[in-house]
Amino acid sequence: MDPFLIDDNGSSGNSSYRRARASSIAASDLSERTFGRISPINLSPQSGSDGRHQRIADTNEFGGDEDKLTDEDFESWLLRIGLHETWLQANAPKQDRRVHRFSQFQSSTVATFDAAPKRNLPVAIPDRSLESYMFNDLILRPGIDVELVDGTYLRIITVVQSSRSFEVSLRGWLFQRTSQMDGVLERKLNELCWILNIDQDDRRDRKVQGMVTVPVSQIIKRRKVRLTNLPFPNLSFREENMHTDVIDIRNDRVLVCRWISISYYRCGSIREKNLDLWCERSIEQIPAEDCDHWS
């Protein structure tokens, strides 16, 4: 059988090109069956002995039946035409390529975000820290627990006032009812969970970087929150033997927090963009050193 030939100009107007194209399609189908899907290999025509053509394959070399082409025959042919290394690089194991893309996605995700300034830095000019602040007849100071308009709760750690605008904000620890945590914890009346969002590129204590800042206008009223590692129902309203309805209990009686929900983010910019982009999350019992009442 005559060798398949490809014109240097890639013209399809002659039988040589059509035969070469048919051979290329057949070889592609065969290599896909044998080796899996492969990336296209550039077989650019080069001048042969006659200055016009390049010989690329001859089915007689493989016994005349392409379906019987072995792995060794195919690799030998690639070696002879100098494309073995190119083929290996183009057909790296799929698992490795997926891992590579995942690794690239992770690193590029972090790289696409500008570095976010650290949260909760020590109060400095032009801001100042206040020992207390009066708002709607409520005295607000560090250590006080308050209820916010969105139904969450805050233990005040610092009262901050801007020297420029004189606006006052509260910096502290955020708490959420267990009944609002999508079933992560049991839905028990007046039981809370401490919410901390932590950046992996911030080495400070989680209680420092995990604080939130809210404007004083978000305060509804003062509440009493107890942090404890005692098992339920210790220290809850259930021990007080006061017979009131559920609405009064929810709105006025003591709140107890026994758990911490910690969400970890690769960097602050990702957290600021979307709180749902955490990379790890855990539920922990409050350690004894953070409790108001401990076992």
N, C-alpha and C positions, 0 to 999 in steps of 0.2 A: 504494500500500500504506500502511496506517495505521502511524504511528510505534509503536515498542515502548515500553511504559510500565511503570514500576516504582512500586508504591504506597509511600508514605512508611513505612508500618508493616511492609513486607516480606512481606505476606500472600501465601500461595500458593493461596488459594481463589478466584482469578479468572483469567480468560483472559489479562489483560494481564501478570500476573506470569509465567505459563507461557511466553508468547511472548518476554518479556524474558530469561528464563532460557535458552531455546533459542538466542536470539541471542548471549548471553554465551558459551555453550559453543562455538558455531560460530566466533565471533571468536577464542576462545582457541586452537581447533584450527588456524585459519588463521594466526594470528600465530606459532604454534609452527613451522609449516611454513616460514613466510617469514623469521622472525627468530630461531628457536631457542627453547628453553624460556624462558619469562618468569615472573617472580614475580607473584603476584596483585596487582591494582591495586584499591584501595578505591574503589568507585563508590557512595559514600553518597548516598542520595536527597536531593534538595533541592527545596524548594517551587518550582513553576513559576508560570505566570501564573494558573492556576486554584487555586493554593494546595495542590494535592494530588499533582501528578505532575511528573516531570522527563523530558524527551525526551533519550535517550542515543544513538540510532542509527536510521538508516533505510536499509534495503538498497537502496532506489532511488537513494540518493546515490552508490552504488558501481556503478551499472549493473545492479543486480538479481541479479548473479552473484558470490557471495563468493569463488569460486575465482579470479576475475580481479582481485581486489583487489591493487593495486600497493603498493610500499613508500611511494611518495609520497602515495597516497590515505590509507593508514593513518596516516602521520605527520600529514597535514593534519587528519584527524579528531581525533587526539589533541590537536593544537594548539587546535582549536575548542572542545574540552571542557575545556581547561586541564590536561591530564595528560601533556603531552609530556615535561617535565622529570622527572616522577615515573617515567615509563616508562624513560627513559634511565638513571636512577640504579639502577633495579631490574634492568636488563639490561646492566650493565657487562660488558665482554669477559671471557670465562671465564678466560683466561690471567692477566689482571690480578687477578682475584679469587683464583685459586690462589696467586699470588705474595703477595698480601696475607695470606692465611691462613697461608702458610708463614712469612712475616715475623713475624706475630703469634705463631705457635707458638714460633719461636726466642726472641723476647723474653720471652714469658710463661714459657717453660721456665726461663730464667735467673732471672726475677723470683720464681718460686715457691720457689726455694731461698734459705735464709738464708745470709749471707756466712759462709764457713768461716774459722776462724783460720788464719793462715799457718803453714806447717810449718817445722820446722828453724830456729827462731829461735835466736839466741845463747843459750847456757846461762846461766841466771840463777837467783837464789834463788827458790824453795826447792831447786832442783836444783844440782848442781855437777859439773864436768867432772873426770874422773880421768885421771891419766897412764897407769895400767895397772890391771888387775884380774885376780885369780886365780880361775879357775872350773874345777873338776874337773881340777886339775893343769895347766890351760892358762893361759898368760899372754896376756891380751888387752889390746892397746893399739892406738892409731891406726897404720894402715898394714898391719895383720895381715889376712890373708884367712882366712875360716872357712866351713865347710859347715854349712848349716842342716837341720833335720829334714825340711823339705818338699822337699829336693833342690835348692834354689837355693844361691847363694853370696853372701857379703857381704865387701866390703872395709871395714874399720872406719875411720871418720873421727873419731868422738868416742865416748868412753865416758862415759855419763851416770848419775849416781846421785841418787836422790831423797833429800833431807834429811829427809823425813817418814817414808817407808816403808823407806828404805835399799835399795830395789830398784834393780838395775842394768840398764840397757838399752844397746844398741849402735846407734849411728846411722851409716849408711854407704851405699855404692853396692851395688845389687843386680845379680846376674848369673844368667843362666839358660842351660841347655844348648841349643845350636842344635837338637838332636834333639827338643826339647820345644816348638818354636815353630811347629808346624803347617805345616811345609814352607816357611816364609818364607825360611829360610837352609838351606844344605845340612846334612844330618845327618852330621856328622863327629865322631868320638870325641874327647872332651875339648876340644871347641871351645865357647866361650861367647858370649853376647851381653849387652851392658850394657843394662839396662832403666831407662828414665827416663819418668816420668809428669809432664807439665808443665801448669800452669794458665796460661791466657792472661791472666788478670787479675793475675798475679804477675810482676813485672818483674825479679826477681832472677835470678842466673845459674842455668842449668838444672842444674848439678852441685850447687848448694846446695838448691834447692827439690825436686829429684828424689831426694834421699836418703830412705831408709826407716829406721824405727826398730823394732827387734825386741828382745824380752826376752832376757837372757843365757841363759835356760833353753832357748832354741831352738838353741844351739850344739851340734854333734856333735864336730867336731874342726877343727884348723887345716888349711888347704890352701894351695897356691901357685898364684896367678893372675897371668898376665902380660898386660898391656895393650900391644898393638902394632898398627902399621899395615903391618907386613911381610906379604907374601902367604903363604898356606898353602903348605907346612907349616912355614915358618920358626918357630923357637923352640918347636915342639911336642915331645912325647915322642918323636916319630919320629926326631929328630936325636940322641937319646941312646944309640942302639944297645944298649938293654937289652931282652933277650928275656923278657918276662913275658906272662901271659895277659891277656885283655880285662878280667876282673874286677879284677885288680890295677891295671891301667892306669886304669880308671874310678874306682877308690876311692882311689888313692894317688899317681898320677903328676901331672905338671904340667898345669894348665889354661890355655888361651890364649883371649883375647878380642880380636877384630879389628873388631867391629861394635857400633853403638849402635842400639837400637830406641827411638824417641821417640814417645810418644802424647800428643797435646795435648787438653786439656779446656777448655771455656768458662769454668769456674770450679771452685774447690776443692770446693764442695758437690756438684756433679755427679759429680766424680771419687770422692768419698767414698761417694756413694750407689751407684754402679755403675761399675766400671772398664771395662765394655764400652761406655760412653756417650762414648767419645772422638770428637772431630770431625775429627781429622787424625792420620795416623801416617806415620812415615818410618823408613827404615833408612839409616844413615850409617856410613862408615868412621871409626874413631876418629882424631881429629886428632892431629898430632904432639905438641902441647903436653900431651895427656892420656896419652901413651904411656909405659910403663916402658922400652920398647925401640923405637926409631924408625928409619925408613929414611933 
